[in-house]
Amino acid sequence: MAIIMINLFKNLKFLHFQWLRLAYLNLSSGGQCETKATKLEEEEEYHFIGEAAAMEAGVSYECPIKQVDVTVPKTDDPTIPVLTFRMWVLGLSSCIVLSFVNQFFWYRSQPLIISSISAQIAVVPIGHLMAKKITKRVFLKGSRWEFTLNPGPFNVKEHVLITIFANSGAGTVYATHILTAVKLLYKRNLTFIPALLVMTTTQVLGFGWAGLFRKFLVEPGEMWWPSNLVQVSLFRALHEKEKRPKGGTTRTQFFLIVFICSFTYYVAPGYLINMLTSFSWVCWLAPKSILVQQLGSGLEGLGIGSIGLDWSTISSYLGSPLASPWFATANVALGFCLVMYVMTPATYWSNVYNAKNFPLYSEKLFTSNGSRYNILSIIDSNFHLSKEQYVKSGPLNMSTFFAMTYGLGFATLSATIVHVALFNGSELWKQTKGAFGEKKMDIHTWLMKKYKSVPNWWFFVIHVVNIATIIFACEYYNDVLQLPWWGVLLACAIAFFFTLPIGIITATTNQTPGLNIVTEYVMGYMYPGRPVANMCFKVYGYISMTQALTFLADFKLGHYMKIPPRSMFMAQVVGTVVAVIVYVITAWWLMATIPNLCDTTMLPADSPWRCPMDNVFFDASVIWGLIGTRRIFGNLGAYSNVNWFFLLGAIAPLLVWLMHKAFPKKKWIPLIHMPVLLGSTAMMPPASAVNFTSWIIVGFLSGFVIFRYKPKLWERYNYVVSGGLDAGTAFMTILIFLTLGSRNISIDWWGNNPEGCPLASCPTAKGIVVDGCPVF
């Protein structure tokens, strides 16, 4: 009897501890630690479970990542309708509108990406209005085709699917660069059908890779995709009814406060005081000094002291700093400082590769005397490189900074392979073996087992048909696309090889190493003199991988929000196809409407249609595709020593791994993430120093200071703040453009000058003559 009483007391004590623990977590994180799950016998009734029951079922109740554990709800209700009439109407509308708006803004001198968060906010009142006004009548009642246009209140699951549709239109279709480069910059003919085929097949090819690697990049709790937590927090703020704490605000109220403040404030940097975009006060200290302006310019120089008081400047290229874990932010900060404040000054002022003949920071292509290179003069009638004209014009040159960024791209490539092999190899092997047997699941994966998964053959069929279509297009339109069939298969092999390691890095650090260089490098060696072949090879080899990561991130968002996988798949496929059609039609319309679109040699300096991203893509196609790898980075080129970066990149993570093995108790050593560190400046150019300095400051305050010293405040409001800033900035940007920008209404005063550093882009070598710059 005594033994029985002791055991009973122990069990009651354990249950009491668990009850206190759950109550504490529920109060501190807004209720997300309450848990509903299926009964172990797979009954339809759902109920709350505790840690003991979850462990008994082989399920990890606590998520391995703290940020996920305190942000993502651990509940589910599988009876909530998902594929509703509201979802289709609002989802397709969001996809079409965002696709049009983003492609329209993409060509602007200050490109703007309207994220899906804007649609995520905008559809809420419309969804609730439709739930109130649309008839609840049941059609074809009693038959297998029974349906209703209004199944009840507007719910979070259909809201998530609407956002997935919006994600398809958020950003741009990268293959549009091919259309722009060929028609507008190379001045060659490209008809609508091959352009549509390239753009569609590029996007759809990512589905195949996503299907292959979803077991490795979606189901494991360690693959947490930090950027998704912003949207999860926003969904909860918009749908969960929360009691306002005494003296505080609910998350919904706080979101509205941040949204209104962001919306109102953006009038200043977006229209009244453009200088706030890059506040480079150092340049004012010596208005006639090239050196001072090179040091202080946030747009054309090192950005010392420069800061952007503008959320679009902060989040435009690296995403929201509030979504980046601190260790990743620290790696980006260290990498940026090494590049901008050590490597760039050392190479420029020691005149490596005649650096002083060119601007300190530029993505343009030059002749040896510092003038712009005439690209069209070295192309023959077959759209190939004219070797005779190239010899006559002289070798192509680039700024030393631009050359070094390619070197860092080489290092990132080799560092990624070595890092994943050393630090993630054993986990990948365990997951591979676990795919064929029982494995431990976290609570979210367990809850998702209630739904039918997407069969692998769905992905396989789409993948095979898509690759066949690509080969057909490249062979049938070979005179335009230039890519042979073996190039398509090689591009697919590269995408297959790199999707998993890049996916691991993205899913754990929120940073995606830019490995487009590997595709350019390989094709530039194997098939030089054909720029369109190189561009197509890049989009099929690299962008299909990037698109796969987008699909995987969406799958993880659906995983967190407990969306049926088959519904997610359908929304992604339909949204992708619709977005591509809208993108290509919009681009075609703009090309026919705006004179000299993207052609910086024909447009005035203050033109709003200078297309910076497309011009960078064009320059890369010249370097790698037209002229070829050998004549730039090979034995025939001036930049062959840059290839040593491949070796440096491979050695760097090995040194970190050896340090970790030598000092296993030093927890900070494995947080040195060489692919992120070396690839931190992959977006430069077109990103500039001010984008990084501002992003790093905000990331430090959020990810280190507040997360460490005010953890409850961070848990409750961090991602809500990020969503509010995104939405407020996006809505005000659209409003300014529609009411003022489209009518060319502006305020002409010194506060609207870019930053006041006009000499930052001047060369400093003797005898180099450039308009607007002093001659030494």
Solvent accessible surface area in square Angstrom, and as a share of the most:
residue,aa,sasa,rsa
1,M,170,0.76
2,A,71,0.55
3,I,128,0.65
4,I,110,0.56
5,M,108,0.48
6,I,95,0.48
7,N,76,0.39
8,L,89,0.44
9,F,133,0.56
10,K,124,0.52
11,N,86,0.44
12,L,102,0.51
13,K,133,0.56
14,F,89,0.37
15,L,105,0.52
16,H,108,0.48
17,F,116,0.48
18,Q,16,0.07
19,W,161,0.56
20,L,85,0.42
21,R,41,0.15
22,L,46,0.23
23,A,33,0.25
24,Y,124,0.47
25,L,32,0.16
26,N,42,0.22
27,L,147,0.73
28,S,26,0.16
29,S,12,0.08
30,G,26,0.25
31,G,19,0.18
32,Q,1,0.01
33,C,3,0.02
34,E,69,0.31
35,T,2,0.01
36,K,64,0.27
37,A,0,0.00
38,T,7,0.04
39,K,55,0.23
40,L,92,0.46
41,E,126,0.56
42,E,109,0.49
43,E,74,0.33
44,E,133,0.60
45,E,107,0.48
46,Y,36,0.14
47,H,68,0.30
48,F,113,0.47
49,I,14,0.07
50,G,24,0.24
51,E,38,0.17
52,A,48,0.37
53,A,39,0.30
54,A,0,0.00
55,M,126,0.56
56,E,141,0.63
57,A,36,0.28
58,G,35,0.34
59,V,0,0.00
60,S,33,0.22
61,Y,4,0.01
62,E,78,0.35
63,C,12,0.07
64,P,69,0.43
65,I,36,0.18
66,K,104,0.44
67,Q,27,0.12
68,V,5,0.03
69,D,18,0.09
70,V,18,0.11
71,T,5,0.03
72,V,0,0.00
73,P,17,0.11
74,K,1,0.00
75,T,42,0.25
76,D,9,0.04
77,D,55,0.29
78,P,35,0.22
79,T,112,0.65
80,I,46,0.23
81,P,54,0.34
82,V,16,0.09
83,L,83,0.41
84,T,8,0.05
85,F,79,0.33
86,R,1,0.00
87,M,1,0.00
88,W,73,0.26
89,V,59,0.34
90,L,11,0.06
91,G,0,0.00
92,L,55,0.27
93,S,51,0.33
94,S,10,0.06
95,C,0,0.00
96,I,81,0.41
97,V,87,0.50
98,L,10,0.05
99,S,0,0.00
100,F,82,0.34
101,V,27,0.15
102,N,0,0.00
103,Q,0,0.00
104,F,28,0.12
105,F,13,0.05
106,W,20,0.07
107,Y,0,0.00
108,R,45,0.17
109,S,31,0.20
110,Q,147,0.66
111,P,36,0.23
112,L,26,0.13
113,I,73,0.37
114,I,0,0.00
115,S,37,0.24
116,S,5,0.04
117,I,10,0.05
118,S,6,0.04
119,A,10,0.08
120,Q,0,0.00
121,I,24,0.12
122,A,41,0.31
123,V,7,0.04
124,V,19,0.11
125,P,85,0.54
126,I,79,0.40
127,G,0,0.00
128,H,73,0.33
129,L,100,0.50
130,M,26,0.12
131,A,11,0.09
132,K,163,0.69
133,K,153,0.65
134,I,37,0.19
135,T,67,0.39
136,K,135,0.57
137,R,157,0.57
138,V,58,0.33
139,F,48,0.20
140,L,107,0.53
141,K,159,0.68
142,G,75,0.72
143,S,53,0.34
144,R,207,0.76
145,W,169,0.59
146,E,87,0.39
147,F,97,0.41
148,T,41,0.24
149,L,48,0.24
150,N,5,0.02
151,P,52,0.33
152,G,13,0.13
153,P,114,0.72
154,F,8,0.04
155,N,21,0.11
156,V,34,0.19
157,K,6,0.03
158,E,0,0.00
159,H,0,0.00
160,V,0,0.00
161,L,0,0.00
162,I,0,0.00
163,T,0,0.00
164,I,1,0.00
165,F,0,0.00
166,A,0,0.00
167,N,29,0.15
168,S,30,0.19
169,G,0,0.00
170,A,29,0.23
171,G,16,0.16
172,T,37,0.21
173,V,3,0.01
174,Y,55,0.21
175,A,1,0.01
176,T,1,0.01
177,H,4,0.02
178,I,4,0.02
179,L,2,0.01
180,T,0,0.00
181,A,1,0.01
182,V,1,0.01
183,K,53,0.23
184,L,24,0.12
185,L,14,0.07
186,Y,3,0.01
187,K,104,0.44
188,R,74,0.27
189,N,111,0.57
190,L,5,0.02
191,T,70,0.41
192,F,70,0.29
193,I,92,0.47
194,P,1,0.01
195,A,4,0.03
196,L,45,0.22
197,L,43,0.21
198,V,4,0.02
199,M,1,0.01
200,T,34,0.20
201,T,5,0.03
202,T,0,0.00
203,Q,14,0.06
204,V,22,0.13
205,L,0,0.00
206,G,0,0.00
207,F,1,0.01
208,G,3,0.03
209,W,12,0.04
210,A,0,0.00
211,G,8,0.08
212,L,96,0.48
213,F,17,0.07
214,R,44,0.16
215,K,74,0.31
216,F,34,0.14
217,L,0,0.00
218,V,10,0.06
219,E,41,0.19
220,P,21,0.13
221,G,14,0.13
222,E,90,0.41
223,M,13,0.06
224,W,13,0.05
225,W,7,0.02
226,P,0,0.00
227,S,51,0.33
228,N,9,0.05
229,L,0,0.00
230,V,9,0.05
231,Q,19,0.08
232,V,0,0.00
233,S,8,0.05
234,L,0,0.00
235,F,0,0.00
236,R,7,0.03
237,A,3,0.02
238,L,35,0.17
239,H,46,0.21
240,E,63,0.28
241,K,209,0.89
242,E,49,0.22
243,K,190,0.80
244,R,131,0.48
245,P,55,0.35
246,K,207,0.88
247,G,82,0.78
248,G,26,0.25
249,T,35,0.21
250,T,12,0.07
251,R,17,0.06
252,T,45,0.26
253,Q,75,0.33
254,F,52,0.22
255,F,2,0.01
256,L,87,0.43
257,I,85,0.43
258,V,18,0.10
259,F,39,0.16
260,I,104,0.53
261,C,78,0.47
262,S,9,0.06
263,F,59,0.25
264,T,85,0.49
265,Y,105,0.40
266,Y,23,0.09
267,V,46,0.27
268,A,20,0.15
269,P,4,0.03
270,G,24,0.23
271,Y,34,0.13
272,L,74,0.37
273,I,61,0.31
274,N,50,0.26
275,M,10,0.05
276,L,27,0.14
277,T,37,0.22
278,S,0,0.00
279,F,61,0.25
280,S,0,0.00
281,W,112,0.39
282,V,19,0.11
283,C,1,0.00
284,W,108,0.38
285,L,128,0.64
286,A,27,0.21
287,P,91,0.57
288,K,188,0.80
289,S,34,0.22
290,I,13,0.06
291,L,94,0.47
292,V,36,0.21
293,Q,1,0.00
294,Q,1,0.00
295,L,53,0.27
296,G,0,0.00
297,S,0,0.00
298,G,0,0.00
299,L,57,0.29
300,E,63,0.28
301,G,1,0.01
302,L,4,0.02
303,G,1,0.01
304,I,78,0.40
305,G,37,0.36
306,S,4,0.03
307,I,51,0.26
308,G,2,0.02
309,L,77,0.38
310,D,4,0.02
311,W,24,0.08
312,S,25,0.16
313,T,7,0.04
314,I,19,0.10
315,S,21,0.14
316,S,62,0.40
317,Y,55,0.21
318,L,22,0.11
319,G,32,0.31
320,S,16,0.10
321,P,1,0.01
322,L,16,0.08
323,A,5,0.04
324,S,6,0.04
325,P,12,0.08
326,W,80,0.28
327,F,48,0.20
328,A,0,0.00
329,T,0,0.00
330,A,35,0.27
331,N,8,0.04
332,V,1,0.00
333,A,18,0.14
334,L,88,0.44
335,G,1,0.01
336,F,2,0.01
337,C,55,0.33
338,L,80,0.40
339,V,7,0.04
340,M,2,0.01
341,Y,75,0.29
342,V,88,0.50
343,M,34,0.15
344,T,4,0.02
345,P,29,0.18
346,A,60,0.47
347,T,20,0.11
348,Y,5,0.02
349,W,87,0.31
350,S,76,0.49
351,N,64,0.33
352,V,55,0.32
353,Y,53,0.20
354,N,82,0.42
355,A,1,0.00
356,K,55,0.23
357,N,27,0.14
358,F,1,0.01
359,P,19,0.12
360,L,3,0.02
361,Y,14,0.05
362,S,11,0.07
363,E,24,0.11
364,K,49,0.21
365,L,6,0.03
366,F,12,0.05
367,T,30,0.17
368,S,73,0.47
369,N,91,0.47
370,G,6,0.06
371,S,53,0.34
372,R,121,0.44
373,Y,15,0.06
374,N,96,0.49
375,I,15,0.08
376,L,77,0.38
377,S,44,0.28
378,I,0,0.00
379,I,20,0.10
380,D,49,0.25
381,S,102,0.66
382,N,104,0.53
383,F,15,0.06
384,H,58,0.26
385,L,16,0.08
386,S,18,0.11
387,K,123,0.52
388,E,131,0.59
389,Q,72,0.32
390,Y,20,0.08
391,V,120,0.69
392,K,164,0.69
393,S,46,0.29
394,G,19,0.18
395,P,89,0.56
396,L,5,0.03
397,N,20,0.10
398,M,0,0.00
399,S,0,0.00
400,T,4,0.02
401,F,6,0.02
402,F,8,0.03
403,A,0,0.00
404,M,14,0.06
405,T,17,0.10
406,Y,15,0.06
407,G,0,0.00
408,L,17,0.08
409,G,9,0.08
410,F,0,0.00
411,A,1,0.01
412,T,2,0.01
413,L,19,0.10
414,S,17,0.11
415,A,0,0.00
416,T,0,0.00
417,I,67,0.34
418,V,37,0.21
419,H,10,0.04
420,V,9,0.05
421,A,66,0.51
422,L,52,0.26
423,F,39,0.16
424,N,30,0.16
425,G,24,0.23
426,S,72,0.46
427,E,82,0.37
428,L,30,0.15
429,W,156,0.55
430,K,137,0.58
431,Q,42,0.19
432,T,48,0.28
433,K,113,0.48
434,G,14,0.13
435,A,37,0.28
436,F,177,0.74
437,G,48,0.46
438,E,177,0.80
439,K,82,0.35
440,K,153,0.65
441,M,43,0.19
442,D,16,0.08
443,I,0,0.00
444,H,1,0.01
445,T,5,0.03
446,W,24,0.09
447,L,2,0.01
448,M,21,0.09
449,K,111,0.47
450,K,50,0.21
451,Y,34,0.13
452,K,150,0.64
453,S,70,0.45
454,V,1,0.01
455,P,30,0.19
456,N,108,0.55
457,W,162,0.57
458,W,66,0.23
459,F,6,0.03
460,F,135,0.56
461,V,70,0.40
462,I,42,0.21
463,H,21,0.09
464,V,73,0.42
465,V,91,0.52
466,N,11,0.06
467,I,32,0.16
468,A,57,0.44
469,T,43,0.25
470,I,0,0.00
471,I,48,0.24
472,F,117,0.49
473,A,1,0.01
474,C,0,0.00
475,E,82,0.37
476,Y,146,0.55
477,Y,44,0.17
478,N,58,0.30
479,D,119,0.62
480,V,32,0.18
481,L,1,0.01
482,Q,8,0.04
483,L,0,0.00
484,P,15,0.09
485,W,135,0.47
486,W,81,0.28
487,G,0,0.00
488,V,0,0.00
489,L,82,0.41
490,L,52,0.26
491,A,0,0.00
492,C,11,0.06
493,A,55,0.43
494,I,21,0.11
495,A,0,0.00
496,F,103,0.43
497,F,113,0.47
498,F,14,0.06
499,T,0,0.00
500,L,30,0.15
501,P,15,0.10
502,I,0,0.00
503,G,0,0.00
504,I,7,0.04
505,I,1,0.01
506,T,16,0.09
507,A,0,0.00
508,T,29,0.17
509,T,0,0.00
510,N,28,0.14
511,Q,21,0.09
512,T,59,0.34
513,P,3,0.02
514,G,14,0.13
515,L,3,0.02
516,N,37,0.19
517,I,14,0.07
518,V,18,0.10
519,T,0,0.00
520,E,2,0.01
521,Y,36,0.14
522,V,41,0.24
523,M,0,0.00
524,G,1,0.01
525,Y,89,0.34
526,M,99,0.44
527,Y,49,0.18
528,P,52,0.33
529,G,8,0.08
530,R,67,0.24
531,P,0,0.00
532,V,1,0.00
533,A,0,0.00
534,N,2,0.01
535,M,1,0.01
536,C,0,0.00
537,F,0,0.00
538,K,6,0.02
539,V,0,0.00
540,Y,0,0.00
541,G,2,0.02
542,Y,30,0.11
543,I,10,0.05
544,S,0,0.00
545,M,3,0.01
546,T,47,0.27
547,Q,26,0.12
548,A,0,0.00
549,L,9,0.04
550,T,55,0.32
551,F,6,0.03
552,L,0,0.00
553,A,19,0.15
554,D,12,0.06
555,F,16,0.07
556,K,3,0.01
557,L,0,0.00
558,G,1,0.01
559,H,10,0.05
560,Y,5,0.02
561,M,14,0.06
562,K,4,0.02
563,I,0,0.00
564,P,26,0.17
565,P,21,0.13
566,R,87,0.32
567,S,11,0.07
568,M,2,0.01
569,F,16,0.07
570,M,66,0.29
571,A,1,0.01
572,Q,2,0.01
573,V,39,0.23
574,V,46,0.27
575,G,0,0.00
576,T,4,0.02
577,V,57,0.33
578,V,33,0.19
579,A,3,0.02
580,V,1,0.00
581,I,78,0.40
582,V,25,0.14
583,Y,1,0.01
584,V,0,0.00
585,I,94,0.48
586,T,6,0.03
587,A,0,0.00
588,W,70,0.25
589,W,124,0.43
590,L,2,0.01
591,M,24,0.11
592,A,90,0.70
593,T,77,0.44
594,I,27,0.14
595,P,103,0.65
596,N,69,0.35
597,L,3,0.01
598,C,0,0.00
599,D,11,0.06
600,T,22,0.13
601,T,105,0.61
602,M,123,0.55
603,L,24,0.12
604,P,81,0.51
605,A,96,0.74
606,D,126,0.65
607,S,10,0.07
608,P,55,0.35
609,W,38,0.13
610,R,63,0.23
611,C,0,0.00
612,P,34,0.21
613,M,33,0.15
614,D,2,0.01
615,N,15,0.08
616,V,27,0.15
617,F,8,0.03
618,F,19,0.08
619,D,11,0.06
620,A,8,0.06
621,S,4,0.02
622,V,0,0.00
623,I,0,0.00
624,W,0,0.00
625,G,0,0.00
626,L,0,0.00
627,I,0,0.00
628,G,1,0.01
629,T,0,0.00
630,R,106,0.39
631,R,54,0.20
632,I,3,0.01
633,F,0,0.00
634,G,5,0.05
635,N,111,0.57
636,L,105,0.52
637,G,19,0.18
638,A,70,0.54
639,Y,3,0.01
640,S,45,0.29
641,N,101,0.52
642,V,2,0.01
643,N,40,0.20
644,W,159,0.56
645,F,36,0.15
646,F,53,0.22
647,L,89,0.44
648,L,101,0.50
649,G,0,0.00
650,A,29,0.23
651,I,67,0.34
652,A,17,0.13
653,P,0,0.00
654,L,71,0.35
655,L,98,0.49
656,V,4,0.03
657,W,69,0.24
658,L,88,0.44
659,M,74,0.33
660,H,47,0.21
661,K,118,0.50
662,A,65,0.51
663,F,116,0.48
664,P,81,0.51
665,K,179,0.76
666,K,101,0.43
667,K,156,0.66
668,W,142,0.50
669,I,2,0.01
670,P,43,0.27
671,L,86,0.43
672,I,40,0.20
673,H,16,0.07
674,M,34,0.15
675,P,0,0.00
676,V,4,0.02
677,L,10,0.05
678,L,30,0.15
679,G,14,0.13
680,S,7,0.04
681,T,2,0.01
682,A,52,0.40
683,M,70,0.31
684,M,3,0.01
685,P,11,0.07
686,P,29,0.19
687,A,0,0.00
688,S,7,0.05
689,A,1,0.01
690,V,1,0.00
691,N,14,0.07
692,F,0,0.00
693,T,21,0.12
694,S,1,0.01
695,W,0,0.00
696,I,28,0.14
697,I,81,0.41
698,V,36,0.21
699,G,0,0.00
700,F,80,0.33
701,L,88,0.44
702,S,5,0.04
703,G,9,0.09
704,F,52,0.22
705,V,48,0.28
706,I,64,0.32
707,F,55,0.23
708,R,147,0.54
709,Y,135,0.51
710,K,123,0.52
711,P,49,0.31
712,K,91,0.38
713,L,89,0.44
714,W,14,0.05
715,E,22,0.10
716,R,49,0.18
717,Y,27,0.10
718,N,11,0.06
719,Y,7,0.03
720,V,1,0.00
721,V,36,0.21
722,S,0,0.00
723,G,0,0.00
724,G,0,0.00
725,L,42,0.21
726,D,27,0.14
727,A,0,0.00
728,G,0,0.00
729,T,9,0.05
730,A,8,0.06
731,F,56,0.23
732,M,13,0.06
733,T,18,0.10
734,I,42,0.21
735,L,79,0.40
736,I,21,0.11
737,F,30,0.13
738,L,107,0.53
739,T,60,0.35
740,L,48,0.24
741,G,28,0.27
742,S,61,0.39
743,R,171,0.62
744,N,134,0.69
745,I,82,0.41
746,S,92,0.59
747,I,73,0.37
748,D,145,0.75
749,W,98,0.35
750,W,160,0.56
751,G,1,0.01
752,N,29,0.15
753,N,70,0.36
754,P,97,0.61
755,E,7,0.03
756,G,33,0.32
757,C,10,0.06
758,P,101,0.63
759,L,25,0.13
760,A,0,0.00
761,S,44,0.28
762,C,0,0.00
763,P,6,0.04
764,T,33,0.19
765,A,17,0.13
766,K,178,0.75
767,G,52,0.50
768,I,19,0.10
769,V,109,0.63
770,V,51,0.29
771,D,141,0.73
772,G,74,0.72
773,C,24,0.14
774,P,63,0.40
775,V,86,0.49
776,F,115,0.48
